[in-house]
């Protein structure tokens, strides 16, 4: 006798439908899972048997063969525990509408259900495929219910799941209240930072156009504080951005049950000892998103940039340019979204001096270690010097984050209208064809820019980035054209380029 149940497997953010076929024959006791199951899936054999027995059910002492189809796709994770256990228990009395039910869940040895990663992308895929119901662990209900148009049934134990499948007895669930922790307050406001006018302006431009930013200066000048204040001037996430980011956190198993849909842009700050796998993604048992994907639609902050390993920085080049990252492992290749703003900070000198007192040879050696191609991908390079004591002691009110955020939001709205239908949303995502179309400059401005590019021997990539930043500066002013003053200001934020010609 054969019973079929429907489940899902995860490959990155993609949920893949899986048919679970269970066959029980009156032969020598045997329990085997076939269909390109990884070791993690095969290990579930003993777990399922013990969970069934500890839940008070009889485990058949016969030959049980479980086939996971299609057989050509590698199956990973622990999502199949619950559907396999239910198929074994219901094989002789399965209801007729079992095919309209999607089942996912991991079992504990006592029959309780543990939360699974990837509940949100599974629910989205189930809705696309036309499923009417999802049976899942109770801990995953809140995130799955953010997808409208599909019924989500949460259960705490295998007993509750069995009772629902056979008799449609819905368990009583106490769902967490939403909204209390979804959008915490801003920790650092721009008004808390005295002085640093140039750095604040660079942060505003970076936020308005989604540009990568490098802050260079001695310790104690407020680089880390400035980076953390950036979160307060970024525009609110759209619903689509919130869903995309929440899906990444769902797959990583980091989605808060009390906050099933992220409403605040993420701010990730990995330590400089982080490995390339933790930054880009990967893992031994299944492929997980790394820091670049967890910062999707948010900020990735790298403090003490030169202390990061060279292979980590080089691995950032693809996602910085393409806004996604491809992770290849033995299990297969997975593409994760990685549309983040890179904000980095570094101390340029062993003597902790400001830019005017830098040692040129020391700085060139540092920049060579960071590599030219990596630095070329950073749109703004700004000096953060020690502010004069008079600025620190000044009593006048500084501009608040809310005021700056309103300007940033208006600039983003201009860009959304400009790029409608092109698949991009802000200026940093423009390719060369978009730059030619939207970043036209007058002949005199073009001559001025060409002179600077030739003098400092800038690459074509840097040339394009200067035009992107100039476009953002013009958007902040509400100007349709890019004027020479916009280009001149954009050139101020290439502080490291002068070192190559000294």
Buried (B, 14 or more C-beta within 10 A) or exposed (E): EEBBBBBBBBBBBBBBBBBBBBBBEEEEEEBEBEBBBBEBBEEBBEBBBBBBEBBEBEBBEEBBBBBBBEEEBBBBBBBBBBBBBBBBBBBEEBEEEBBEBBBBBBBBEEBBBBBBBBBBBBBBBBBEEEBBBBBBBBBBBBBBBBBEEBEBBBBBBBBBBBBBBBEEEEBEBEEBEBEEEBEEEBEBBBBBBBBBEBBBBBBBBBBBBBBBBBBBBBEEBBBBEBBBBBBBBBBEBEEEBBBBBBBBBBBBEBBBBBBBBBBBBBBBBBEEEBEBBBBBBBBEEBBBBBBBBBBBBBBBBBBBBBEBBEEBBBBBBBBBEEBBBBBEBEBEEBBBBBBBBBBBBBBBBEEBBBBEEBBEEBBBEBBEEBEEEBBBBBBBBBBBBBBEEEBEEEEEEBBBBEEBBEBBBBBBEBBBEBBEEBEBBBBBBBEEEBBEEBBEBEEEBEEBBEEBBEEBEBBEBBBBBBBBBBBBBBBBEEBEEBBBBBBBBBBBBBBBBEBEEE
